[in-house]
Amino acid sequence: MSIEDRAKAAAKNVEGKAQEALGNVTGDPEDKAKGKAKQAESEVRHGIEDVKDNVKKNIG
């Protein structure tokens, strides 16, 4: 996995945590939901990249 892809996934996670926190502070359920969705997207991206890394390691 490229460092760039990991950085993008980490940034998406931080963005999601911030948005969820904002939703908690303001009481906006939409911000909370969007923040959680961004965090989930980050986890999926990390999972995909982990699979790619394992395939490369096993092939190479």
N, C-alpha and C positions, 0 to 999 in steps of 0.2 A: 504494500500500500504506500502510496506517496504521502509524504509529510504534508503536502498541500491539502490532500483529501481529509486527512486526520484533523488538520487545523480548521478546515471548513466545518467539519462535523462538531468539533469542540466549540467553535464560535456559535453555531446554531443552538447548541445546548445552553450556552451562557445567555444567548438572546432569549431563549424560551424561559429560562429561570427568571430573568429580569422581568419579562412580560407577565409571568405568573405572579411574581411578587407585587408588581404594579396592580394587577387585578385583585390581589388580596387586600392591598392598602385601600384601593378605591371602591372595593366591593363589586367590581365589574366581572360578572361570570364569563363574559365573552373573552376578555383578556386572559383570565385564568385558563380557559379551555384552549385558546390559541397558544399560550405558553406551554401547556402540557403537550400539545400536538407537536410543537417544535422540538421539545425534548425527546419525544418518541421518534421523530424523524431522525434526530441525531443518533439515537441508539440503533436504528435500522441501518443508517449509513456506516456506523462502526462495525456492525455485524457483517454487512456485505464486504467491507474491506478486509475483515478478518478472514472471511471465506476465501477471498482472492489471494491473500497472503499464504494461507494453508495450501491452496492448490499449487501456487508457484513453488512453495517449498517441497511439496511431494513430487512434483514433476521434475524439478531441477535437482 
